[in-house]
């Protein structure tokens, strides 16, 4: 029986502890039921505001860059490929004509010299034919060419 009394005593102690735990849980439950929870979103608001400001700055920078791009695109001029090819072709033609003209101008003195030589030959040939046709004129010419000696 002593063992039964011991077991009964242990059981009564366990029951009392269980009742104490239940009463503490009831107190905690009433405290939690009456406790008012106030949601604190200050940290979240701060993070969201900072993110919003960062995004606004990024968007403003993108708008500035886009405005610059649009400005330069409007300012730029597109030239078709055929116009560029035509311009280059005309430029090559002008350079060729200019080079040929410079070459011809540089040869003018040679051409004058050659023409002078041909004219001289033609004149000498003409005088020979004249002197052969009229030998009297040839004799007079020879006398005229001889230097007159001073007496």
C-alpha positions in Angstrom: 0.0 0.0 0.0 2.8 2.2 0.6 3.5 2.2 -3.1 -0.1 3.0 -3.8 0.1 6.0 -1.5 3.3 7.1 -3.2 1.7 6.8 -6.6 -1.4 8.7 -5.5 0.7 11.4 -4.0 2.7 11.7 -7.3 -0.5 11.8 -9.3 -2.0 14.6 -7.1 1.2 16.6 -7.4 1.1 16.2 -11.1 -2.5 17.2 -11.3 -1.8 20.3 -9.2 1.1 21.3 -11.5 -1.1 20.7 -14.5 -3.8 22.9 -13.0 -1.2 25.6 -12.3 0.0 25.4 -15.9 -3.6 25.6 -17.1 -4.3 28.7 -15.0 -1.1 30.4 -16.2 -2.1 29.6 -19.8 -5.6 31.1 -19.1 -3.9 34.3 -17.8 -1.7 34.5 -20.8 -4.7 33.9 -23.1 -6.7 36.7 -21.4 -3.6 39.0 -21.6 -3.1 38.2 -25.3 -6.8 38.7 -26.0 -6.8 42.1 -24.4 -3.4 43.1 -25.8 -3.8 45.4 -28.8 -1.3 45.0 -31.5 -0.3 48.1 -33.4 1.2 47.4 -36.8 4.5 49.4 -37.1 5.3 50.0 -40.8 7.8 52.8 -40.3 10.7 50.6 -41.5 8.8 49.4 -44.5 7.7 52.9 -45.4 11.3 54.1 -45.1 12.6 51.4 -47.4 9.8 52.0 -49.9 10.3 55.7 -49.9 14.0 55.3 -50.5 13.4 52.8 -53.3 10.8 55.2 -54.8 13.3 58.1 -54.8 16.0 55.9 -56.4 13.6 54.8 -59.1 12.6 58.4 -59.7 16.2 59.4 -60.1 16.9 56.6 -62.5 13.8 57.5 -64.6 14.9 61.1 -64.7 18.4 60.1 -65.8 16.8 57.9 -68.5 14.6 60.7 -69.7 17.6 63.1 -69.9 19.5 60.5 -71.9 16.5 59.8 -74.2 16.1 63.6 -74.7 19.8 63.8 -75.7 19.4 60.9 -78.1 16.2 62.4 -79.6 18.0 65.8 -80.0 21.0 64.3 -81.8 18.7 62.2 -84.0 16.7 65.2 -85.0 19.9 67.2 -85.6 21.5 64.4 -87.6 21.0 64.1 -91.4 20.7 60.8 -93.3 22.2 60.7 -96.7 21.3 57.9 -99.1 24.0 55.6 -100.3 23.4 56.6 -104.0 24.0 60.3 -103.1 27.3 59.5 -101.4 28.4 57.4 -104.4 27.4 60.2 -106.8 29.3 62.7 -104.8 32.4 60.5 -104.7 32.1 59.9 -108.5 31.9 63.6 -109.2 34.8 64.3 -106.9 36.9 61.8 -108.7 35.9 63.3 -112.1 36.8 66.8 -110.9 40.2 65.6 -109.6 40.9 63.9 -112.9 39.9 67.0 -115.0 41.9 69.2 -112.7 45.0 67.0 -112.9 44.7 66.8 -116.7 44.4 70.6 -116.9 47.4 71.1 -114.7 49.3 68.6 -116.9 48.3 70.5 -120.1 49.2 73.9 -118.6 52.6 72.7 -117.6 53.3 71.5 -121.1 52.4 74.9 -122.7 56.0 76.1 -122.7 57.1 72.8 -124.5 54.4 73.3 -127.0 55.4 76.9 -127.6 59.0 75.9 -128.1 58.0 73.2 -130.6 55.7 75.6 -132.5 58.5 78.2 -132.6 60.9 75.6 -134.0 58.3 74.5 -136.7 57.6 78.2 -137.6 61.3 78.8 -137.9 61.7 75.8 -140.2 58.7 76.9 -142.3 60.1 80.4 -142.6 63.6 79.2 -143.6 62.0 76.9 -146.1 59.9 79.7 -147.5 62.9 82.0 -147.9 64.9 79.3 -149.6 62.1 78.7 -152.0 61.9 82.4 -152.6 65.7 82.8 -153.1 65.8 79.8 -155.4 62.9 81.2 -157.5 64.6 84.6 -157.7 68.4 84.4 -157.6 68.8 88.1 -157.9 67.0 88.7 -154.6 69.4 86.1 -153.1 72.4 88.0 -154.2 71.1 91.3 -152.9 70.4 89.6 -149.6 73.9 88.2 -149.4 75.3 91.7 -150.0 73.1 93.2 -147.4 74.2 90.5 -144.9 77.9 91.1 -145.3 79.2 93.7 -142.9 80.2 96.9 -144.4 83.8 97.6 -143.7 84.7 100.9 -142.3 86.8 102.8 -144.7 
